[in-house]
Amino acid sequence: MSEVLMPIGRFSKSCRLTVKALRHYDDIGLLKPAFVEPQTGYRYYTQHQAKKAVLISMLRSLDIAIPTIEQLLVADDREFGALLEVEQARILKEMSRQQQILQSIKRMSQKGELIPYEIAIRTEPSYMVAQLSCRSALDRLVEDGSRLIYQLYDILQHEGRGFEDPVMCINRDPDKKGEVIIDACIGVKKPYPQTHSASIVDIPGGTVAWLTHKGSYSELGLAYNSLFAWSQEFGYQQRDAMREIYKNDPSEVSEDELITEVILPIE
């Protein structure tokens, strides 16, 4: 016995999907109707299709993208678990980003200004540093910068080199792909022989605009934009890459107690 066909309106109510959504899922091939009336184009569905429709609705309510839903609906056990692990990682990353946004808004609210920092000008000295570099993405700057700094410490200690402040990252402007060159640096003491694994370079000094950021490294985007806005207001031009000087060790203090000087070389 053939299944009873339901018009799209009735099917929509039974599976809690809008008619507009059902039409869209038909257009993209996610949920095709069982029958389409040739003369009118009316769509009809069977009760058997309701389960799939409800599952699609549920997954969309969890903010899972259509391409992933298509894969989940046909995945075996191994693929199913792998797909959901990817979704968990995506959601955790988005939660972290939202937390950063919330903290930045709170910082502005507490200060009562859109630029919630005291910004000043100073003459920065030059530094002789050991340096490691890598290409990173904007959402990996903290992770990659931290990794390079700890690698540098290991290299200097292993080779018996004396080191000193500053502990610093220089972050180049993003390229067209959104990638950033990070130069992680640690000050070294005289004499300055080359190491086997890191470069010894002279970081030039000069006039800089700077501010002090207290809190998570993940919130430094607000500090960067504050410096950019301030420099535009007062007619300064950026002459070199942004710098972050880390004044304490994240292994010794809480995230809220981290102190970072954010520096914009200007002219």
N, C-alpha and C positions, 0 to 999 in steps of 0.2 A: 504494500500500500504506500503510495507516494505521500510525502509530508505536505501538510497544509502550508500554503504560502501566506506570509504576512506582509501587508504593505509597509513601506518604510516608516510611516508615522507610528503604527502600532508596535513595530519592532523597536523603534527608538525608545518608546516608553518602557518596554519590557527589559531592555538591556542598559538603560540609563545613559545612552549616548544621544547627542543631538542629531537631528536630521542633517544638519550642516556637516557634522563630523563624519557621519556615515557616508555622505556623498564624497567627502574628501578621501576617506579610506578606500572607497571604490576607485576613485581616480588614480590613487597611487598603488593600487593592487594589494593593499593590506587586508581588506575584507570586501570581497566581491559579493554582490547580491546573487541569490540562487537563480533569479530570473529577472530579465528586464523586458518590459512590454515594448515591442518594436515600434508600434505606432506612437505611443505616448512618452516612452522613456521612463515610465514608472518603475521603481525598483521594488523587488519583493524578496523576502528572506524566509528561511525556515527556522523552526524552533531549535534545530540542531546547531545553528550558527550563533545562538544567543550566548553560549558559554564563551566562545572566542571573543565575542563583542564585549562581554563583561570583563574578561581578562585584559583586553586592550584598554578599556576604560580605567581599570584599576592601575595598570602600569603607567598610563599617562598621568594619573593622579599622583604618582610617585615621581613625576618629572623625568621619566625615562624616555629617551628620544625614540622616534619612530623606527629608525634603522635597527636599533638595539631590540625593540619590541619584536620586529620581524624575526630576528635571530632567536630570541627567547622562545617564541612560539613553536619553533621546530628543533630546538637544541636537544642534544642528548645530555645525560647527567653531567659529564665532564665539561662540556661546553657551557651548560647552564650555570654551573658554579663559577667558571672563569668569567662569564659575562657579568654576573652579579658582583664579583670581586672588583671588576673594573668600575661598576656603578658605585660601589661603596667608596672606592678611592676618589672618584669624581665628586661625590657628595661631601666627603671629608675636606677635600680641597676647597670646595665652594663655601663650606662652613667656616673654614679658616679665613678665607677672603672676606666674608661677611663680618667676622669678628674684627678683622683689621679695620674695615670701614666703620664699624661701630665705635672702636676705640678712637679713631681719628675724629669722628663727629663729637664724641665726648670731650676730647682734648680741645676742640674749637669752642664747644659750649662752655667749658670751665674757664677758658681764657676770655670768652666774650668777643673773639675776633676770628676772622677767617685765616689770618696768619698767626697761629698760636705760639710763636717763638720770639724771643729777643734776638735780633740779628744785628751784627756789628761787623766792622772792617778791621783787619789787622794785617801786619806783614808777616807772612809765614816764612820760616827759615827753610833752607834746602836740607834734604835728608839723604844720607847714604844708606841704602837698604838692600837686603836680599829679597828677591822677587820671583814669584811663580805666577803664571798667567794661564787662563783658560777661556774658552768661549762658553757663554751661558745664556739662558733665557731669563726673562724678567721674573718669572715665577720660581726660578731656582737660584736667584742671586744670593740669598742668605745661606742656603745649603752649600752652594759651590764655593762661595767666599770663605765660609767657616772651614770647609775641607782643605782649601789651599793654605790657610793660616796654620792649621795644625800640621800639615805636611811640612811647612817651612820650619816650624819649631823642631820637628823631628830631624830634619836635615841639619840644622844648625847645631843641635845638641849632639847628634851622631858624629859630626865633623869637629866637634870641640870649638866651635866659633862663639865668640862673645856676641851677645845681642842686647838691644836696648829699645826704648821707645823711639818712634811710634810703631804701633801695630795698626796697620792701615790697609784698606782696599781702595783702589782707584777704579771707578766704573765708567767705562767709555759710553758714549751715547749709543742707543740702540741703532742697529742697521735696518735695512729695509725688511729683513725677515724678523725683526724684533729681538735679535740676538745681541748680546753685550759682551765685550771683552773685559774680563776682570783681571786686574793686576793686584795680587795680594803681596803685601810688603811688611817686613820687620826690620827695624833699624839695626845696623851692625856697627861694631866698634873697630877702630883702627887696629892693625892694618886691614886693608880691604882686598885680600886675594879672592879670586873666583872660587866658588864652591863647585863640586862635581855635579850637583843636581839643580842649582838655582842660580839665577843671574844676580850680579851685584851692580846696581844702577844708582845714579844720582837723580833724585827727584828735585826739580828746581823749586825755589821758593818764589816769593812775590806777594802782591796784594791779593787778599781773599776776603770774601764775605763768608761769615760762619755763624753757626748756631749750635746749641747743645740740646740734644734729644735724650730724654730719659724715658726708657721703656724698651719694648720689644724691637728688635731689628726689623721685623716684618712691617712695622708702622713707619719706616723711614721715608716712604713715598711722600707722605705729607710734608716732611722736612725738606725734601728735594723741591717740591712744588712751591713751598713757601719761599725758599731762596730764589727760585726762578722768578716768582712774582715780584719779590722785593727788588731784585736787580733791575727788572724792567721798569718798575716805578721810579727808581732813582737814576736810570739811564746808563747802567753798567752793562758791559758785554762779557760773556763767558769767554775766557782765553784758554782754558784747559779742562780736562775731565774732572768730574766730581770726585771728592775724596771723603772717605769715612775713617776717622781715627777712633779706635776703641780704647776707652779710658779704664775699663775694668774687664775682668775675665768672666765669661758666662758660666764657667764651671765653678765659680766661687760666689756668685751673687744670683739672686732671683731675676727672672726676666724683667720684672717691673723696675729693678734697680740698675739695669744696664745703662751706661752713660756713653753716648757717641757724639763726637764732634763731627758735624757735617759741613764740608768746606767747598765753596764754589770759587775757583780762581777767576778773578775779574780784571778788567782793564777799562 
